[in-house]
Amino acid sequence: MKIDVRINSLTPGEGNVKAIASANLDDCFAVKNIRVVEGKNGLFVSMPSYKGADGEYHDLCFPTTPEFRKQLNSAVADAYKQAITQIQEQANANFTQPEQTNEPAPTMSM
């Protein structure tokens, strides 16, 4: 199955949720509000859910086979890692490149 994942927002340092993603499955079914969460055992993917009357959270949609769960989790995790890498590369590029201006260089007169 073809899975296209987009990281919609990164929220590092803001609690356990590290990112919000959406996935397009075989160009015919979209899932929004997939969360990348930092848990006790590392990152995991949390599907969209609602809080029931029993106080428990229930997934609105979810993989029905272990194979597809693994494929979806890998696709979301890879997209998250790629987004983090891009941000780090941009930050490094901004840090190492001097600020360019269109102003002429100052001259010294005596």
Secondary structure, DSSP 8 states (H G I E B T S, - for coil): --EEEEEEEE-TTSSSEEEEEEEEETTTEEEEEEEEEEETTEEEEE--EEE-TTS-EEESS--SSHHHHHHHHHHHHHHHHHHHHHHHHHHHHHHHS----SS-------
